[in-house]
Amino acid sequence: MNTEILQYFIVCALVFLAGFVDSVAGGGGLISLPAYMIAGLPVHSAIGTNKVSSAMGTTVTVCRYSKSGYIDWKQGTGCAVFALAGSAIGARTALLIDDKVFKIIMLFVLPLTALYIMRGHTFSESTEPYNFGKTFAVGSTAAFVIGIYDGFYGPGTGTFLILVLSGVAHMKLEEANGIAKVINLATNIAALLVYLRSGKVAMALGLAAGVFSILGNYIGTAAFVRGGAKIVKPIMITVIAIFFAKVLFEIF
């Protein structure tokens, strides 16, 4: 099989799976970013190209959440500004790190990620919401700090945002989810622009993967049944294990 065709097959299949997983339980980025590196893209190109498909999928989700009334655009727009700044800083920082050094960092990050997935996460919802100013202060700070992480690496950003917005900023869970998607879209766009300027984006591959990401999200949402999230953790752990072995092999 032609190398380029194989690359497209690997990426599109795994990004579709990532979209499905993301719609069921979140954390799809833990599959989509490794997909590009498993297919042979260098670290920075993998991160940059992943932002294309991620932005496409997140745009569709933001539209869906907005239509359902889950997004407070006054809060969301303000937080998005801080997210844009943070993500741009994170992306520029990532580009300063050598490809091999980045892979060594991943050898430490991936086991921690797998441990986080195995332990699971819970979302809490406060019964005493803060006033607009306090909520915005916490939300914008989270958008900036987590935005730096998303521009630098990315996977798990949506989950981290919901945890902070619901548990610390005292947003209702539906609102926290909606605002998190707006912030995540902003971080994807900011990082994508930085990587585009640096020539680190395989645009055709990213656009093709984006279509499969949207399809995966759509099918995952339609096919979700009670208990469906049980299959998510094994899928994530398997992909991360394959990715870890590949990175280890390339370094040593």
C-alpha positions as CSV (number, residue, x, y, z in Angstrom):
1,M,0.0,0.0,0.0
2,N,1.3,3.5,-0.9
3,T,2.8,5.2,2.2
4,E,0.6,8.4,1.8
5,I,-2.6,6.3,1.4
6,L,-1.6,4.3,4.5
7,Q,-1.0,7.5,6.4
8,Y,-4.5,8.8,5.5
9,F,-6.0,5.5,6.5
10,I,-4.4,5.4,9.9
11,V,-5.1,9.0,10.7
12,C,-8.7,9.1,9.5
13,A,-9.6,5.8,11.2
14,L,-8.2,6.9,14.5
15,V,-9.6,10.4,14.3
16,F,-13.0,9.0,13.6
17,L,-12.6,6.8,16.7
18,A,-11.5,9.9,18.6
19,G,-14.6,11.8,17.6
20,F,-16.8,8.8,18.7
21,V,-15.0,8.6,22.0
22,D,-15.2,12.4,22.6
23,S,-19.0,12.4,22.0
24,V,-19.4,9.5,24.5
25,A,-17.1,10.6,27.4
26,G,-14.7,13.3,26.3
27,G,-10.9,13.0,25.9
28,G,-10.9,12.4,22.1
29,G,-7.6,14.4,21.8
30,L,-5.9,11.6,23.7
31,I,-6.4,9.5,20.5
32,S,-6.4,12.1,17.7
33,L,-2.9,13.5,18.5
34,P,-1.2,10.1,18.7
35,A,-2.9,9.2,15.5
36,Y,-0.8,11.7,13.5
37,M,2.4,10.6,15.1
38,I,1.7,6.9,14.7
39,A,1.2,7.7,11.0
40,G,4.7,9.1,10.9
41,L,4.3,12.9,11.2
42,P,7.0,14.8,13.2
43,V,5.8,16.0,16.7
44,H,5.3,19.7,15.7
45,S,3.5,18.8,12.5
46,A,1.3,16.3,14.3
47,I,0.3,18.9,16.9
48,G,-0.3,21.6,14.2
49,T,-2.3,19.3,11.9
50,N,-4.3,17.9,14.8
51,K,-5.6,21.5,15.4
52,V,-7.2,21.5,12.0
53,S,-9.4,18.4,12.6
54,S,-10.0,19.5,16.2
55,A,-11.1,23.0,15.2
56,M,-13.5,21.5,12.7
57,G,-15.1,19.1,15.2
58,T,-15.2,21.7,17.9
59,T,-16.9,24.3,15.6
60,V,-19.8,21.8,14.9
61,T,-20.1,21.2,18.7
62,V,-20.1,24.9,19.5
63,C,-23.0,25.4,17.0
64,R,-24.9,22.5,18.5
65,Y,-24.4,23.8,22.1
66,S,-25.3,27.4,21.1
67,K,-28.5,26.2,19.5
68,S,-29.4,24.3,22.7
69,G,-28.9,27.4,24.8
70,Y,-25.9,26.1,26.7
71,I,-23.5,29.0,25.9
72,D,-23.5,32.3,27.8
73,W,-21.8,34.3,25.0
74,K,-21.0,37.2,27.3
75,Q,-18.8,34.9,29.5
76,G,-17.7,32.8,26.5
77,T,-16.4,35.7,24.4
78,G,-14.4,37.2,27.2
79,C,-12.9,33.8,28.2
80,A,-12.1,33.2,24.5
81,V,-9.9,36.3,24.3
82,F,-7.7,35.0,27.2
83,A,-7.7,31.5,25.6
84,L,-6.4,32.9,22.3
85,A,-3.5,34.6,24.1
86,G,-2.6,31.5,26.2
87,S,-2.8,29.1,23.3
88,A,-0.6,31.3,21.1
89,I,2.1,31.4,23.9
90,G,1.9,27.6,24.3
91,A,2.2,27.0,20.6
92,R,5.2,29.3,20.3
93,T,6.9,27.6,23.2
94,A,6.3,24.2,21.7
95,L,8.0,25.2,18.5
96,L,11.2,26.2,20.4
97,I,11.6,22.6,21.7
98,D,13.5,20.1,19.6
99,D,11.5,17.1,18.2
100,K,13.5,14.5,20.2
101,V,13.3,16.5,23.5
102,F,9.5,16.7,22.9
103,K,9.3,12.9,22.6
104,I,11.3,12.5,25.8
105,I,8.8,14.8,27.6
106,M,6.0,12.6,26.2
107,L,7.6,9.5,27.8
108,F,6.7,11.1,31.2
109,V,3.4,12.6,30.1
110,L,1.8,9.5,28.6
111,P,2.0,7.2,31.7
112,L,0.5,10.1,33.8
113,T,-2.2,10.4,31.2
114,A,-3.0,6.7,31.2
115,L,-3.1,6.8,35.1
116,Y,-5.5,9.8,34.9
117,I,-7.8,7.8,32.5
118,M,-7.8,4.7,34.6
119,R,-8.7,6.5,37.8
120,G,-11.5,8.4,35.9
121,H,-12.8,11.9,36.6
122,T,-16.0,13.3,38.0
123,F,-17.7,16.6,37.3
124,S,-19.2,18.5,40.2
125,E,-21.8,21.2,40.1
126,S,-22.2,24.0,42.7
127,T,-25.6,24.9,44.0
128,E,-24.3,28.4,44.8
129,P,-23.2,30.2,41.6
130,Y,-20.9,33.1,41.8
131,N,-21.7,36.6,40.5
132,F,-20.7,37.4,36.9
133,G,-17.4,39.1,37.9
134,K,-16.1,36.3,40.1
135,T,-17.2,33.7,37.6
136,F,-15.5,35.6,34.8
137,A,-12.3,36.0,36.8
138,V,-12.0,32.3,37.4
139,G,-13.1,31.3,33.9
140,S,-10.7,33.7,32.1
141,T,-7.8,32.6,34.3
142,A,-8.6,29.0,33.5
143,A,-8.9,29.8,29.8
144,F,-5.5,31.5,29.8
145,V,-3.6,28.8,31.8
146,I,-5.2,25.8,30.1
147,G,-4.9,27.6,26.8
148,I,-1.2,27.6,27.2
149,Y,-1.3,23.8,27.8
150,D,-3.6,23.3,24.7
151,G,-1.3,25.3,22.5
152,F,1.7,23.4,23.8
153,Y,0.3,19.8,23.7
154,G,-3.5,19.7,24.0
155,P,-5.1,16.3,24.8
156,G,-7.5,16.4,27.8
157,T,-8.1,20.2,27.5
158,G,-11.9,20.0,27.3
159,T,-12.1,17.8,30.4
160,F,-9.8,20.0,32.4
161,L,-11.8,23.1,31.4
162,I,-15.1,21.5,32.5
163,L,-13.6,20.4,35.8
164,V,-12.4,23.9,36.6
165,L,-15.5,25.8,35.3
166,S,-18.0,23.6,37.1
167,G,-16.0,22.9,40.3
168,V,-14.1,26.2,40.8
169,A,-16.0,28.8,38.8
170,H,-19.3,27.4,40.1
171,M,-21.0,27.3,36.6
172,K,-23.9,24.9,36.0
173,L,-22.6,21.8,34.3
174,E,-24.4,22.6,31.0
175,E,-23.0,26.1,30.9
176,A,-19.5,24.9,31.9
177,N,-19.6,22.4,29.0
178,G,-20.7,25.1,26.6
179,I,-18.2,27.7,27.7
180,A,-15.4,25.0,27.6
181,K,-16.2,24.3,23.9
182,V,-16.0,28.0,23.1
183,I,-12.6,28.3,24.9
184,N,-11.4,25.1,23.2
185,L,-12.4,26.4,19.8
186,A,-10.4,29.6,20.5
187,T,-7.3,27.7,21.7
188,N,-7.5,25.4,18.6
189,I,-7.7,28.5,16.2
190,A,-4.9,30.4,17.9
191,A,-2.5,27.4,18.0
192,L,-3.4,26.5,14.4
193,L,-2.5,30.0,13.2
194,V,0.9,29.8,14.9
195,Y,1.7,26.4,13.4
196,L,0.4,27.5,10.0
197,R,2.9,30.5,10.0
198,S,5.7,28.0,10.9
199,G,4.7,25.7,8.0
200,K,4.0,22.8,10.4
201,V,0.5,21.9,9.2
202,A,-0.4,19.1,6.7
203,M,-3.6,20.9,5.6
204,A,-5.0,18.3,3.2
205,L,-4.5,15.5,5.8
206,G,-6.0,17.7,8.6
207,L,-9.1,18.6,6.5
208,A,-9.7,14.9,5.6
209,A,-9.3,13.9,9.2
210,G,-11.7,16.7,10.3
211,V,-14.5,15.2,8.2
212,F,-14.0,11.9,9.9
213,S,-13.9,13.7,13.3
214,I,-17.3,15.3,12.6
215,L,-18.6,11.9,11.4
216,G,-17.3,10.2,14.5
217,N,-18.9,12.8,16.8
218,Y,-22.2,12.4,14.9
219,I,-22.4,8.6,15.0
220,G,-21.1,8.5,18.6
221,T,-23.9,10.9,19.8
222,A,-26.6,9.0,17.9
223,A,-25.3,5.5,19.0
224,F,-24.7,6.4,22.6
225,V,-26.6,4.1,25.0
226,R,-26.6,3.7,28.8
227,G,-23.2,2.2,29.8
228,G,-21.7,3.0,26.4
229,A,-18.8,4.8,28.1
230,K,-17.4,1.5,29.4
231,I,-15.7,0.8,26.0
232,V,-13.9,4.2,26.1
233,K,-11.2,3.6,28.6
234,P,-9.9,0.4,27.0
235,I,-9.8,2.1,23.6
236,M,-7.8,5.1,25.0
237,I,-5.4,2.9,27.0
238,T,-4.7,0.8,23.9
239,V,-4.0,3.7,21.6
240,I,-1.7,5.4,24.3
241,A,0.2,2.1,24.8
242,I,0.8,1.8,21.0
243,F,1.9,5.5,20.9
244,F,4.2,5.1,24.0
245,A,5.9,2.0,22.4
246,K,6.4,4.0,19.1
247,V,7.9,7.0,20.9
248,L,10.2,4.7,22.9
249,F,11.3,2.9,19.8
250,E,12.1,6.1,18.0
251,I,14.2,7.5,20.9
252,F,16.2,4.4,21.7
